[in-house]
Amino acid sequence: MARRNSPYELFKWKALESSALSPEYFMHILPSHKLIYIEVPKSASSYILEKLQELTKSNASGAKNIHRRSESGFDSPLSMGIVPFVRLIDDPETLIFTSVRNPYSRLVSCYFDKFSNVTLGDGSYISNVYISYQRIAMRSVSEGGSISFEDFVDFACATAPFRFDGHWCRQSDIIPDAIAIPKAIVRFETMQDDFIAVLRRLPTRPLPPSPPIAQRPATNEKRLKEVLSAGTAARILDTYATDFSRFGYSATIPGA
């Protein structure tokens, strides 16, 4: 029926689907607040979703998986409906925002969170994905081994253009640049100030969120220095060039 009765909304939804990675998954909507958050994994998205959940006053004890709509209380584009969703993103009063992170820091975080403790052949999602790609690339993999940071960077840079997984794909592939463009960006590096500024733009004026974990920046900077070489940094800079340029990040390694 949407095709016949609402062609404008359907065309706009199809255009969004084709230009941004899985808006149905990465867009979290609070219709009553006219708020849309575009999630970018490894940019403090879990923290932001937890704080946004407080606005809904639902599940006050906290969701076990804040990214799961059945637990978070947020709408997705399709659960809301294509027509009302498109009308929401067209509404000038709707606040669309996202979060981003320095590409070097984001990949280092992804490695230590998702890849560093994986044993190849252990049957985990990461192991299966990594081995499957190596098979496609006709490279041998020794089961029982681990994934080094250098191997991870080679894998991430080779597969990022496929938009296979949001944790290591380019942030610019998740965040729309033509339809539903963010009106505000929360940077991981200045998250507290940026996020409070976003919340203060809402009509409800909720209280500022509690501070994020204070030791994160120092920990990330230390890990960056430990694992990033000139070679891996150059590979990341080349593959994630659109993230560096679009979101204004320097090619210089933080803390170097």
N, C-alpha and C positions, 0 to 999 in steps of 0.2 A: 504493500500500500504506500510505503514511503516513496518508492520509485515513481508512482503515478501522482500522488497527491502532494509530495514535498520534494520535488527534484532538486531545488536549491540546496536544501539541507543534506540530501543524500550525496550530491556532488561534492559538497564541502567536506563531508565525513570521509568519502573515498579519497579525496585529495590529501587529507590529513593522514590517513592510513598509509598512503603510498610514499609520503615524504618523511614521516617520523616513525621510529621503531615502536610498535605496539602501544599506541595511545590508550587502548583498552586496559592495558596492564599498568602503564606508567603514569596515567592521569588519575589523581585522587580528587574527588569533588565534594564540596560542602555546599549544596545548592542554596540552602537558607542563608548562608553567609556570602553567596556569590563569590566563592573562592575555589580556585583550581590549583593544585600543586602538581607539577610535573617532576616525578621522582627520577633522580639520577643515582644509581647505586654507587656506594663508596664516596658519597659527598655529604655524610651526616643525614641521609634520608630517613633512617629509622628514628633518629632523635626528633627530626622535624615532624614526622608522622605521629609520633607519640604525643607531642605537644599540640598538634592540630586536633588529635582525638579528644583532648580535654575540652575543646570548643563544642563538641557534640554532646558532652555530658552523658555519654553512653559508655558502658563497660568501664566504669571508673577504676576498677582494679587493674585495668590494663590488658591488652590483647596479648596472647601468647605469640602470635605472628601478626604484627601490625601491618604487614603487607597484604594480608588476606582480608578481602572485603567483608567476609562473613564475620570476622572478628573486629575489624577496625571501625565499622559503621559508616565508612565512606561510600559514596557512589562511584561507579565507573561510567564512562560514556554510554555504553550499551545498556547498563542497568538503569540509567537515567532515561534513555531513549534518544535516538539520533536527533529528532526534531528539537526537543527541549535542550539537548546538549549544545547543538549548534546555535540556538538562540541565546544560550548562556554565554558562549564565547564571543558572540557578536555584541552582547550588551556592554556598553562602555563602562558600566559600573562594576563589571566583573573583574576581580583581581586574579590574574594568572601569574604564578611565580614558580621559580625552579631553584635548584641549588647546583653549584659547580665546584670543582676542585682542581688544583694544579695537576696537570696530567702526569707528571713524574710521581708526585705524592700519591695520586689515586691508584696508579699501577702498583706501586710498592705496597700500599695497603691491601690491594686485591691479592697480591702474591702471598703475603703473610696470613691473610684471613682465609683464603680459599685453596692455595696450592702448596704452601711450604711443608705442610704436615701430611700430604697425600703420599700413599705408597702405590706405585703403579701396579695395576692389576688387582687392587683391593675391592673392585666392584662399585666404587663411589661414582657419583655423577662426574666429578672433575677428572678422575682417572679415565673413565670411559670416553669422555669428550676428548681429552688429550691424546689417548691412544688412537682413537678413531681418526683424528686429524693426521697423526703421524703415518697411519696406514695409507690414507689418501695421498699424502706427500711421498709415499714409498720410502719411509724411513723406519728402521728397526727400533724397537723399544724393549728394554730389558725389564720384565716384570720383577717386582720386588725393589726396584730402584726408586729414587726420589726425583723431584723436579727442581732443578736449580733455578735461581733467579734469571740467569742468562737464557736458559731454555724456555722459561715462562715468557720472557720478553719476546723471544723469537716467535713463540706460539701466538701470543696476544697480538703482535703486530701483523702476523700473517692472516689472522682470522678476524681482526677488528672490522675490516671492510665488509665482511659477510653479515655484520650485525647479528651474530649468533646469540650472544649473551650480553645483557646490559652491564654486567660487572666490569667487562674490559672492552666493550665497544666504545666508539667515540661518543663523547657527551653530545656533540653536535648532531649525531644521528638520532638521539632521543629527543632533543629539544627542538621543537618546530621553528622554522625560520620564515614562514609565510602565513600559516594559519595557526591561530592560538599562540601567537608570539608572547613570551613572558613580558610582563610589565615591570617585573622586579626580579633580581637575581641575588640569591643568598650565597656568598662565597664561604667555603669551608674555613678559609683562613681568617675571616672576620665574621664568623657565623653569628655570634651573639648580637652584635650591633645590627647586622643586616636583617636578622630574623625578627628582632624587636621592631625594627622599622617597618617590616611587612605587616606585623600584627597591629601596629598602630594605625595602619591605613584601613583596617576593617571598621565597619560601622559600630560593631559591638565593643571595640576597644578593650580586649581582654588583657589580663595582667601579663607582664613580660614572663617568658619562660625561665625556669631555673638555669643556671650556667651549665654549659657542657663540661665534660671532664677536662680539668685544667692541664693535665700532663700530656694530652694528645699531641699538640704541636711539637714539643720537645722530643717526644718519642719518635714521631714521624721524621723529624729532621735528622735524628741520629741514625735511623734505619736508611734514610736516603744516602747519607754519607757512606754507610757500610756497604751497600749493595750496588749503587749506581756507578758504572764506569763511563768513560767517555764514549765507548762504543755503544753501550746500551742506551745512553742518553741520546745519542745521535739517532738511533733507530726509533726511539719513542718520539723524538721531535719531528722526524720525517712522517711517521704514520699518523700521529695525532696533531698534525700541523693546523688543521682547522680549529681544533680546540684551543690551541695556544693563541691563534690570531683572533678568533671570534670572541673569546672571553678575556682577552687581554693579559695572558700570562707570559712572563718572560722566559726565554729559552735557557736562561741561567738556572742551574740547579739550586733550589732554596738552601740557604746556609752555606753554600760553597764559597 
